[in-house]
Amino acid sequence: MESLWVVMRSRNDAWVVESTLQALRQQTLPHRLLVMDNASTDGTREIAQRFADQLVDVAEGQYVPGRVLNQAMNLVDSSQVVFLNSDCTPQHPECLAELVRPFENPQVGAVYGRQQARPDCFPIFVRDTLQMYPDGAAPAWRAAFSMASSAVRRATWEQIPFREDLSYSEDIDWSQSLRAAGHQVAYASASRVMHSHNYTLSQWFRRQRGEGKADAQMFSLSTWEASFLRYTLLPLARACWKDWRYCAARGEWIWLAKAPFYRVAGSWGRRRGFLEAR
């Protein structure tokens, strides 16, 4: 039986990487592990090396998401490849098995799993996570996908490799290309990992600015779709309304006040990045 390869991308995740690797070791599905470490300085590389079958160093300043993903695919030889970020901790021993199960359908070219927020996650990011990774059917968003916990069919990747000119949203772009070529992208909600980030306002602005730039590179938007009203103001209003309902229902009174600042910072950053890239 072919041995599945798991590819883990890591950078300065010493606080969680051993938990992730221990959970990976407990998986019922046999696998080998390739770690692509991006110049970690906090001990992440040394921890990962104890678990990895192969470890590749990505030099400081040389990390381009699509390039690293393509490099990893060229280094492994299984017909199905799992990608798991070093801060995505599997929540049960069947995570890998559930993640690759949709490949039983030959039309499926890629799969992504369910992510759950960590206990200390800010409420608005918990809500975002629940919206993007529901328990059950895939979200309605046409471009839903994440490489953080995912699986790739090699034959599909050989037809459509990852773009190497994007610094953000390379996974969304790739999944869109798969769908356009007639492949299915499956959501495996039974494959659960714990994964979330708490951003400062400035970090959230920068992340959204990068994703706005990627939007301009990936999507051919109409004048209406790219307008301030459609691209920025309406999504901002919708997010603020959902935040208010979510936080009020849970008694998160401080976040009722904080949430609009985060949403405005994110919307401003995304709009700015989008206009810069256009």
N, C-alpha and C positions, 0 to 999 in steps of 0.2 A: 504493500500500500504506500502511495506517495506521502511523503512527510510535508505537512503544511509549514510554510514560513510565516513568521510574524516579524514585521518591521516596526521598530520603536524609534521615534525621533525624540531626542532629549536635549535639554539645555537647563542647567542649574535648577534641577528639581529634586535635590537631595532630601528635602522634607517629605517627599511622597514616593519617590521612585522605588524604594525597596518594598513598600507596601504593594505597589503595582506589580513589581516583578514576582513577589511571593504569590500574589493572587493568580498571576499568569502561570506560575509553576504548578498550581493546583488544578489547572484546567484538565478536563477529562479527554480533550482532543489532543493527540500527540502533535508536537510542533517543534520547530527550531526557531531560534531568535537571532535576528540581526539588529544591532543597535547602531543608529546613526547619531553620534553625539556632536553637538555644535559647540565646541570650545567651552565646555563646562569648567567652572573654577571652584565649585563648592563641594566636590566629592561625588557628584552624580556619575561621572565617567567611571570612577573606581568601583562604585557600587554595581553599576551595570555590567562591568567587565566580569564580575563574579558569576553572572547569570547567562551572559551572551554566548552563543556559538560563534559569532563573529561580531566584531566591533569596528566601525569605520569612523575616523575623526574628520569632521567637517571644520575647516579652519575658520577662525574669527573673520567675519566680513565676507565669507564665501557662501553663506546659507541663502539659497534661493529655493523656495518651496518646491516648485515644479521640477527643478534640476535635481534636487535631492531625492524626490519621489521616483523620478526616472532612473537615477543611479541605483537606488535600492532595488527596483524591479529588475535591473540588469545583473544585479549581484546574486539574486536568488533564482531558484529553478522550479518552484512548484507552480502548478496550473492555476491555483488560487492563492492569493497573498493577502494576509491581514495586516492592516496598519493600526497601531495603537500608540497614542502619545504617552509619554512617560508619566503624565499626571492624570491619566484616565485609568482608574482602578477598577478592575472587574469585580462585580458584586456577587457572583456565584460561579461554581465550577463549570457550568455549561455555556458560559459567554461565547467562547470561540465556536462551539458546535452550533449554537443558535445563530451566530453571525454568518456562517457559511451555508446554513441550511437552505436559504433561498436559491442557491446555485443549482438546486435540483431542477429548477426551471431553466432550460437552456437559453431562454430569452433574457435572463437577468445578467447584466454585465457588471454591476457593482451593488454593494449593500452597505448601508450604514446602520449603526446600532443606536439604542436609546441612551441618552445621557441624563444623569440626575445631579442636581446641585448639591454641593457639600453643605453640612449643617451650618457653617458660618457665612454662607453666601448672602449677599445683600438681597432684600426682598424683590427688588425690581428685576434682578438677574435670575432669581428663582422663577419668577413669572415668565421671563423670556425662555428659560430652559423648558419649563412645562409646556409652553406654547409650541416650541420647535421640536420637542421630543416627547410626544404624548404616550400614554400607556394604551396601546391599541393601534388604530389605523394611523397611517402617515399623515403629517400635517398637510393642509390644503395648498401651501405655497408650492408653486410649480418648480422652483429651483432648490427645494429642500435637499440638503446633503451635508455631510461633514466627514473629512478624512480622519478626524481625531480617533474615532473608533469605526473602522470600516473594513470592507473586503473587496478585492479587485480580481476579476477574472483576467488571467494573463492574455488570452486571445483578444479580449476587448481592448486592453491596454496596448497591445501590439498594433492594433488598428488605429487607436486614438491615444497617443501618449499625452502626458501632462504638458501644458504650456510652461515655458521657462522665462516668460517676460512679465509675469505677474508677481507682485510681492504680497498680495492679499487675494483671498477668494479664489485661489487656483482650483480648489475642490469644487466650488459651485460652477465655475467655468467648465471644468471637465465633465461634471455630471450633465450639464446642459448639452454639451457636445455628444455625449452618449445617447441622450434622449432624442436628439435631432437625427442621429444615425439609426434610430430604430431599436436601440437597446433599452431594456427596462432597468430602472434603479429601484431597488427594494429597500424597505424599512423593516428592520428586525427589532421590534420593541421588546422581545424576550431576552435580547442580549443587552444587559444593563451594565454601564460603567458609571462611576462617580467622577464628575468633571465640571468644574466651574471656576470662574475668576472674579475677584473683586477689584474693580478699577477705581482709581481716583478720577476726578473730573477731567484732568488734563490727559490721563491715559485713555479715557473713554473717547475724548475728542480726537486724539491721535489715531486710535484704532478705527473709528468711524471715518475719519478723513482718508485713511488707507483703503477702506472698503468702498468709499465713494469714488476714488480713483479707479478701482477695479471695476465698479459698475460702468463707468464711462468706457473702459476698454472692452468689456464683455458684451454689453447690451446695445442694440440699436434701438434707442428710444425715440418715440415720436415727439413732436413739439409739446404736446399735452403731457405725455409721460415724463418728460424732462423739466416741466415747468415747476416753478417754486410751489405752486398750490398742490400739484399732484405728487411731486417727488418728495417735498419737504413738509409743507404745512399740514396736509391731511394725515400723513403717517404720524407726525408729531402729536396732533390732537388725539388721534386714536390711541396712541401709546399712553398718553397722559390720562385719558379716561379709563383705560384698562388698569393702569397702575393705581389710580384712585380707588377703583372698586376692589382690587386685590388687597391693597394695604388696609383699607377701611374694614374689610371683612375679617382681617386677622389682627386688628388692633395695632398695626404698625404705624403709630401716629407720627413718629419722627420722620419716617419715610414718606408720609403724605406730603411733608414739606420739602424733603430732599429730592424726591423723584423728578419733579419738573426741571430742576437744574440739570440733572443728568440727561434728561431727554432733550432739552434745548442744546446742551453741549454736544450731544451725539448728532443731532440733526444739523447743527451748524457745521460740525466737522465733516459730515457726509456730504453736505451740499458744497462745501468749499473744495473738498477733494474731487468731487464730480466735475465742478466747473474748471478746476485746474487741469484735469486730465483731458477735458474736451478741448 
